[in-house]
């Protein structure tokens, strides 16, 4: 994977077992190292004010949710690109056989179109028609049949996600409808994550400052399309606090994210692809001091450019070394 020289957040998600690439939050590190913000975002990040209207817009590249370690490449080749990207530049994983359309659900009666691992490399890379064996709806508990087979006891248009590798238990997550170009999500406070044309999941928004994800072993990270934050699988195993070398956005303990060394040059991360750095609350008078407990040159910098933050994320910042 190639990333722009001045991107702030390295790599994408290792929502395991396949790695994910995606654009992160709405700051862009440009060629002159300045941080510029993007716009857009959810109107709310909490269920009490969630709208029932479908959420549109796809986040590019995500991955599975069942194993403990990253199994896809995460090289940080800092080759300069012609364009800049917002925290994480996207790349595509390999796509295998597309036997059916996960958006259209065009399989036969009593079947559903599901993502699966066709070549046994522990990555969602293909689609296939599988029997519908249950009626689990979005948010219901579920079980999988085999590892990355696509077979589970969720209903058509729903997938068993974020499964425990030991028990096979997970949570049914609704698939996006519409199309790859114009995806939609029915569940409130959710957005569409798309990967390799085989995964299309409606994942919930969350607050990175309070890490309020309710699922099994999840962390709150920036949406790849830049419109807020969402719950993804935590692949850190609780072993990656601030100042730990990392290669994937979700390889750090909750409350942290994998940052480019240029912006978080912690001495313990020297020579690594990235370094775990914490979020911070820009409304907290002690935010800079808190950042400097981890890195003495860090300051609490707003995640969004002034005036562009969606209201639920107005106080979200990141501890980085100012450029």
C-alpha positions in Angstrom: 0.0 0.0 0.0 1.2 3.5 -0.8 0.3 6.5 1.3 0.9 10.2 0.7 4.0 11.5 2.4 2.0 13.8 4.7 -1.0 11.8 5.7 -1.6 11.9 9.4 -3.2 8.5 10.1 -1.5 5.5 8.6 -3.1 2.6 6.9 -6.6 1.3 7.2 -8.6 -1.0 9.4 -7.6 -4.5 10.1 -11.2 -5.5 10.8 -9.9 -9.0 10.7 -8.9 -11.2 9.1 -8.8 -9.0 6.0 -7.2 -5.5 6.2 -9.1 -2.4 5.3 -8.2 0.8 3.7 -10.2 3.9 4.0 -10.2 7.6 4.4 -10.3 8.6 7.9 -11.5 11.8 9.5 -12.0 15.1 7.9 -8.6 16.6 8.2 -6.2 16.5 5.2 -2.5 16.8 5.5 -1.4 18.6 2.4 1.9 19.0 0.6 2.8 21.9 2.9 2.0 19.9 6.0 -1.0 22.0 6.9 -4.1 20.3 8.3 -7.2 21.2 6.4 -10.7 20.0 7.2 -13.5 18.4 5.3 -17.2 18.8 5.7 -20.2 16.6 6.3 -21.2 14.1 8.9 -24.1 12.6 10.7 -26.7 14.7 12.4 -26.4 12.6 15.5 -24.4 9.9 17.1 -27.0 8.7 19.6 -30.0 6.5 19.3 -32.3 9.0 21.1 -32.2 11.4 18.1 -31.6 8.9 15.3 -33.6 9.2 12.2 -35.3 6.3 10.5 -34.4 7.6 7.1 -31.8 5.5 5.2 -28.2 6.7 5.5 -26.4 7.0 2.2 -22.8 7.0 1.2 -20.3 4.2 1.2 -17.1 4.0 3.1 -14.5 2.2 1.0 -12.8 -0.9 2.2 -13.4 -2.9 5.4 -12.9 -6.4 6.3 -14.0 -9.4 8.4 -14.5 -9.7 12.1 -13.4 -13.0 13.5 -9.7 -13.6 14.1 -7.1 -12.1 16.4 -4.3 -10.9 14.2 -3.9 -9.0 11.0 -3.4 -11.3 8.0 -3.2 -8.9 5.1 -0.3 -6.7 4.1 0.0 -3.3 5.7 3.2 -1.9 4.2 3.7 1.8 4.6 5.5 2.6 1.4 5.7 6.4 1.8 6.0 6.9 -1.9 4.6 10.4 -2.7 1.4 10.3 -4.7 0.1 13.0 -7.0 -2.9 13.7 -4.8 -3.4 14.0 -1.0 -5.7 11.9 1.0 -7.6 12.4 4.3 -5.5 10.6 6.9 -5.7 7.3 5.1 -5.3 6.7 1.4 -7.5 3.9 0.0 -6.3 0.8 -1.8 -8.2 -2.2 -3.0 -7.8 -5.8 -1.9 -8.1 -8.7 -4.3 -11.6 -9.6 -5.4 -12.4 -13.2 -6.3 -15.5 -14.8 -7.8 -18.6 -12.6 -7.8 -21.4 -15.2 -8.1 -24.1 -12.9 -6.9 -24.9 -9.3 -5.9 -24.8 -8.6 -2.2 -26.8 -5.4 -2.8 -29.5 -6.9 -5.1 -29.7 -10.3 -3.2 -30.3 -12.0 -6.5 -30.0 -15.7 -5.4 -32.8 -18.2 -5.8 -35.6 -18.9 -3.3 -34.6 -19.6 0.3 -31.0 -18.4 -0.5 -29.1 -15.3 0.1 -26.0 -13.7 -1.4 -23.1 -13.8 1.1 -19.5 -12.8 1.2 -17.1 -15.7 1.8 -13.4 -16.7 1.6 -13.1 -18.6 -1.7 -9.4 -19.3 -1.6 -8.8 -20.0 2.0 -6.6 -17.0 2.8 -8.8 -15.7 5.6 -10.1 -12.8 3.7 -13.6 -11.9 2.4 -12.9 -12.0 -1.3 -15.9 -13.5 -3.1 -19.7 -13.9 -3.1 -21.8 -17.0 -3.2 -25.4 -18.1 -2.7 -26.0 -19.9 0.6 -29.1 -21.3 2.2 -31.1 -19.1 4.5 -31.2 -21.1 7.7 -32.4 -18.5 10.2 -34.3 -15.3 10.5 -32.0 -13.2 12.7 -32.5 -9.4 12.1 -30.2 -6.4 12.6 -28.9 -6.5 16.2 -29.9 -10.1 17.0 -27.3 -12.6 18.3 -26.2 -15.1 15.7 -23.8 -18.0 14.9 -21.7 -18.8 11.9 -21.3 -22.2 10.3 -17.6 -22.6 9.6 -15.0 -19.8 9.2 -15.7 -17.2 6.5 -18.1 -19.5 4.7 -20.9 -16.9 4.5 -23.3 -19.4 6.2 -25.0 -18.1 9.3 -28.5 -18.0 10.9 -29.2 -14.4 10.0 -32.0 -13.6 7.6 -31.6 -12.7 3.9 -29.9 -9.3 3.6 -28.3 -9.7 7.0 -24.9 -11.0 8.0 -23.4 -12.5 11.2 -20.6 -10.0 12.0 -18.0 -9.4 14.7 -18.0 -13.1 15.7 -16.0 -14.5 18.5 -13.3 -16.8 17.0 -13.7 -19.3 19.8 -17.5 -19.6 20.0 -18.7 -18.5 16.6 -21.2 -16.2 18.2 -21.7 -12.7 16.8 -24.3 -10.1 15.9 -26.5 -9.9 12.9 -25.8 -6.7 10.9 -28.0 -5.5 8.1 -26.5 -5.3 4.6 -26.6 -2.1 2.6 -29.2 -1.9 -0.1 -29.2 0.2 -3.3 -26.0 -0.3 -5.2 -22.2 0.1 -4.9 -22.5 3.6 -6.4 -25.5 4.6 -4.2 -25.6 2.5 -1.1 -28.3 3.0 1.6 -28.7 1.8 5.2 -32.0 1.3 6.9 -30.9 1.2 10.6 -30.7 4.6 12.2 -27.3 6.1 13.1 -25.5 3.8 10.7 -23.4 4.1 7.5 -22.5 1.7 4.7 -19.0 0.1 4.7 -18.0 -1.6 1.4 -15.0 -3.8 0.8 -13.8 -5.5 -2.3 -17.3 -5.5 -3.8 -18.2 -8.4 -1.5 -18.9 -6.8 1.9 -21.6 -4.2 2.4 -22.4 -3.6 6.0 -24.5 -1.0 7.9 -22.3 -0.2 10.9 -23.2 2.2 13.7 -21.9 5.6 14.5 -20.1 6.1 17.9 -18.2 8.7 20.0 -14.4 8.2 20.0 -14.1 10.2 23.2 -16.3 7.9 25.3 -15.8 4.7 23.2 -19.5 3.8 23.4 -19.6 0.8 21.1 -21.8 -1.9 22.5 -20.7 -4.9 20.4 -18.3 -7.6 21.2 -14.7 -6.3 21.2 -15.2 -3.1 19.2 -13.5 0.2 19.0 -14.7 3.6 17.7 -12.7 4.8 14.7 -13.2 7.3 11.9 -15.5 6.3 9.0 -13.6 5.7 5.8 -15.7 8.2 4.0 -14.9 10.9 6.6 -18.5 11.5 7.8 -18.0 10.7 11.5 -17.0 7.7 13.6 -18.2 4.1 13.7 -17.7 0.9 15.6 -15.3 -1.6 14.1 -13.5 -4.7 15.5 -10.8 -4.0 18.0 -7.8 -6.1 16.9 -5.4 -4.8 19.6 -6.1 -7.5 22.1 -5.7 -4.8 24.8 -1.9 -4.9 24.1 -1.4 -1.6 22.3 -1.7 1.6 24.5 -0.6 5.0 23.3 3.0 4.9 22.1 2.9 1.4 20.7 4.0 0.6 17.2 1.1 -0.3 14.8 0.3 -1.0 11.2 -3.5 -0.8 11.2 -6.0 1.8 12.4 -7.8 -0.6 14.7 -4.6 -2.3 16.0 -4.5 0.2 19.0 -6.3 0.0 22.3 -9.7 1.8 22.2 -9.3 5.5 22.6 -6.3 5.4 20.3 -5.7 5.2 16.5 -2.6 4.3 14.4 -1.0 7.6 13.4 1.7 8.5 10.9 5.1 8.8 12.7 5.6 12.3 11.2 2.7 13.4 13.4 3.2 11.2 16.4 7.0 10.5 16.6 7.0 8.5 19.9 10.5 7.1 20.5 9.1 3.6 21.1 7.7 3.6 17.6 10.9 4.5 15.7 11.3 2.4 12.6 7.7 1.2 12.6 4.8 1.8 10.2 2.9 3.9 12.6 2.3 4.7 16.3 -0.8 4.5 18.5 -1.9 7.9 19.5 -4.9 9.0 21.7 -7.9 11.0 20.9 -8.4 14.1 23.1 -11.2 16.5 24.1 -10.5 19.9 22.7 -12.9 21.4 25.3 -10.8 20.1 28.2 -8.4 22.8 29.5 -5.9 20.0 30.4 -6.0 18.4 26.9 -2.5 19.4 25.9 -1.1 18.3 29.2 -2.8 14.9 28.8 -1.3 14.5 25.3 2.1 15.4 26.6 2.0 12.7 29.1 2.3 10.3 26.2 4.4 12.5 23.8 6.1 15.6 25.2 5.8 17.5 21.8 2.1 16.7 21.2 -0.8 19.0 21.4 -4.6 18.4 21.2 -5.5 19.3 17.6 -9.2 19.4 16.4 -10.1 16.4 14.3 -12.2 18.6 12.0 -11.4 22.0 10.6 -13.0 24.9 12.5 -16.7 25.1 11.6 -17.0 21.8 9.8 -17.4 19.3 12.6 -20.7 17.5 12.8 -22.3 18.5 16.2 -21.7 15.2 17.9 -18.0 15.5 17.2 -17.3 19.2 17.8 -15.0 18.4 20.8 -13.1 15.5 19.2 -9.4 16.1 18.8 -6.2 14.0 18.3 -2.9 14.2 20.0 -0.3 15.0 17.4 2.9 17.0 17.1 2.0 20.3 15.4 3.5 20.7 11.9 
